[in-house]
Amino acid sequence: MISVRAAVPDDAPELVRLREVMFASMQGGMLDPDAPGDWKPLAESILRKSLAEGGDGSPVFGIFVVDDEERPGRLAACAVGTLELRLPAPGHPDGLFGFIFNICTDPDRRRRGYARACTEALLAWFDAKGATRLDLHASELGQDLYRSLGFHEHSVALSRTTMH
């Protein structure tokens, strides 16, 4: 049985490392060396703060991890999502929406069910918080997993990136 747990502040460096693994995997195994800014220190700081405080008792981030039993101090996988309040709408009377944005397993730990276990824990967290809709942008590698968990395509997403 896979042991999934909620992340703690000391997991922040490993969560950032797995986030970098996810981005590299999405870009064919290499990150763009010319990408602007060093995002990792800020990401670690945000994670530490969010995991330590939890604000008013309702954390904005749901983060679930599997420890790497063969490498103490390292995480094998994670699933990260955020809860956000939008205006209520038909079918979403409380306006609570979830967005899943970081599911990653170390490449040499894949195909063991870790991503599924972390994602199922994250989905349960969203259910407990009352989120009525969950969105994610799936990489090709993750599409089968998400479909097996009930996700489906619903619209074309448009995005705009700005550089400050």
N, C-alpha and C positions, 0 to 999 in steps of 0.2 A: 504494500500500500504506500502511496506517495504521501508524504507529510508536507502539507502546505501551511504556511503561517502568515500572519499579517506582518508587514515590514516594520522595522524599528529604525530610529535615527541612525544607528551605527551601520545600517545597510546602505546608506546613501552613496558611498563611493562605488559599491558594487552595482547599484541600480544605474548609476551613470555609466559604468563600464558596459553593462548590458545594453543600455540605450545606444552607446557607440557601436556595439556589435550589431544591433538592429539596423542602424543607418548604413553601416558597411555592407551588410547582407543585402539591403535594398539597392545598393549601388554596385552590385557585382563583386563584392568582397573588398572594395577599397573606398575610403573616404576621400573626398575632394581636398587635396592639400591646399588649394587656393580659396577654400571657403572662408568667408570673413568671420572674425571674432572667435574668442575662446569661450564657448558656451558651457563647458564642463564645470568650472567653479561655481557659476551662478546656479546651474541645475542642482549641484550637490547642496548648496546653501538652501535653496527652495525646498528640496526634499527633507533635509534635516529639520528645518523649521516646521514644515507641515506635519512630519511624523512625530515631532516632539510636542507640539501644541495641540493640534486638533481643534483649535479655535474655541468655539462655544460648545464643544462636545460633538459637533457634526463635521468630521473632516471633509475637506474638499476632494482630497485624493483617496482613492481606494487602491491599496498596493498589497499584492500578495506574492509570496516568493517560495521557492523550493531551494533549500540549502544543498550545496554540492557535497555529498557525503565522502567523496574521494579526495576533495581539496578543502580542508577546513578553512573557514573564513571567506569562502567564495560562494556565490549564488549560482545555481545551475539554470534558473529560469525566474521570470517575473511576469506579472500582468499588472498594468497601471491604467487607471481610469480616473475621470474627474466627474463630479456631480455639479451641475449648474442649474441655476434658477432662470427660467425664461418666462415669458408671459403665458398664463394658462390658455388652453385652446381645447376645442372638442377632442375628446379622447385623452387629454392631458390636463385634467382639471387643477392639478397642483403646480404645473409648470416645471416639474423636476425632470431633467433630461440627463442622461449619462453619455459620456464620450470615452471610448477606449482608444488609447493612443500609443501604448507601448507594451507589446507582448513579445518576449524574446526568450530564447533558450540558447545557451552556449552551443555552438555548432557541434562539438563533440559529445554533447549530452542530448541531442535531438532524438526523436522517435522513441521516447521512453514514457510519454504521457504527461510530462511536466507542464507544458504550455496549456494543455487541456485542464489539468488540475488547478493551475493558477487562475485560468479564465473562469472556470466554474465557481471558484471562490469569489472572484470579482463580480460575477453575475449575481450571486447570492447577496453580496454586499449591496449592489444596486437595488435588488428586490427589497431588502430590509430598509433601505432609505426611501423607497417609494418612487423610484424613477419609473416613468411610464414609457420612455423610449430610450433606446441605446443605439448609438451610431459608432461606426469605426470605418477607417480606410484600410482595406485589406491588401497586403502584398500578395503576390501570386502564391508564395509559399504557404500563407495562412488561410487562403480562401476555403479550402475543404474543411478545415477545423471550424471556422466560423459558421459555415453553412450547416454543419452537423449540430451546431448549438442553436440553430433556429434563425440565424441572420439571413437576410436576403437583400438583393439589390432593390432600391426603391426610387432612386432618382439619379440624375447626373449632378455631381458636385462640382461647383466652380470655386476657385480660390484665387486670391490675389496676394502676392508676396511683396512686401515693401521693405526696403533697406533704410535704416535710420543712421 
